[in-house]
Amino acid sequence: MNLLGNVFLEINFLNAFQFKSTAGANLTNTDRKSFSPVTFWNKGDKNTLVNSLLEIRNQRMELVWNNTLTYTKNFMDSHNIVVLLGSEAVAHSYDELQASRTGFLVEDMISYYRERKIRSAFNLLLHPVGARFRPRASYPDRLNLSR
């Protein structure tokens, strides 16, 4: 599942100021299951002698939030002043979980669990693979004088 979206707000006030705020998000969730049954029909080392079940789940989140305040002033019909102040915050997180098991006695039972989406492997053994959270912030500013 992937969810992507953004919103913005823009306000003009006191004839010289403009405030703008934008926020965006990207959220992703993925699930993967893999079952390898015992096989004997291949020649050589291609046979699978032990069955296995692997489930992987991960979540990813990216958030961005921008704010700017702009002041614009024109005086004496030939001079302009534009001042821009702003901030930006970015956050990114990632989390992954893996579960696996080998050597099931009855393979039909595994098919039964997989078809009914019972999280059997997660009840047996959990392996956290990785997780991270990285926030960032910046503060841009600018002053323009023109004639």
N, C-alpha and C positions, 0 to 999 in steps of 0.2 A: 504494500500500500504506500502510496506517495501523496502527500498533501503539500501544496505550494500555494502561497498567497501573499498579498501585501495590501496595505491601506495607507492613505495619506490624508493630511489635514493642512489647509492653507488659510491663514487669516491675515488680512490687511487692516491696520489700525493707525490712527493718528496721522493719516495722510503721508507718512514717511516710513512706516515700519511694515515689514512683512515677516510673519512667522510661518515656517513650514516644518512639518513633522511627517516622516515616513517610517513605516515598520514592515518588515517582511519576515516570512518564516518558510522553511523547507523541512518537512518532517517525513522520514522514511522508515518503514518497518518491513523487514523481510523474514520469512521462515523458509527453511529448506530441510527436506528429509531425504535420506538415501538409505535404501536397504539392499544389501548384497547377499543373495542366497548362495547356498552351497551348489557348486557346479562340477560336473564330471565329464562333460561332453567335449571339452577342449583338449587338444594335444599339448603335451609339455607342461610348462609352468603357468599356463593361462588359467588353470582350474582354480576355483575358489574353494578351499578346503574348510574354512570356518566362515559361518555367516556373520553379518554385522549390521548394525543399525546406527545411523548418525543423524542427529538433528542439530541444526544451527539456527539461531535467532539473532538478529541484530537490529538496533535502533540508531538512527542518526538524526540529529537536530541542528539546524543552522538558523540563527536569529540575527537580524540586522535592524538597528534603530538609528535614524538620522534626525537631527534637529538643527535648523538654521534660523537665524534672525538677521534680517537685512535692513539697513537704514540707508535711505536714498534722499539726498537733498540737492536741489538745484538753486543756486543763488546768483544774482547779478546777470542772469540770462546767459552766462557763458561758462560757469563753473559748476562742476558736479562732484559730489562726494558720495561714495558708496562704501559702506562698511558692512562686512559679512562676518558673523560669528557663528560657530557651529560646533556640534559634537556628534560623534558616531560611536556606537557600541556594537560589537560583533561577538557573538558567542557560538561555539561549535562544540557539540558533544557526540560521542560515539560509544556504544556499548554492545558487546557481543558475548553470547553464551553458547557453548557447545556441550552436547551430551552424546555419549556413545556406549555401545555394549556389543560384545561378540559372544558367540557360542550359544545361541538359543537352541533349546532342544527341539522345539516344534516351530517350523517356519510358518505354518498356516496361522498360528496365533499372532505372529508379528503382522501379517497381512490384515488380520482382523483389527488390531490396534490402529494400524495406519489408516484404514478405511474409515474408521469412526473417530479419527482425530483425537484419540486419547494420547496424552503426552507420556507414554510409558518410559521412553528413554530418559526424560527429564526427572522421573521419579527414581531412576536407578543410579545415575551418576552425572554430576554437573561439573563442567570445566569452564570457569570464566576465562575468556580468551583475552579480552582487552576492554578498557574503558578509559575515556579521557574527556576533559572539559577544558576548553581554552577560551576565556573571555579576552577581549581586546577593546581598547577605547582610544579615540583620537579627537583632537580639538582643532579643527582648521579655522583660520581667520584670514581676512584679507581687507586691505584698505586701498581704494582706487580714488585718485584725484585727477581730474581732467579739466581741460580748459578749451 
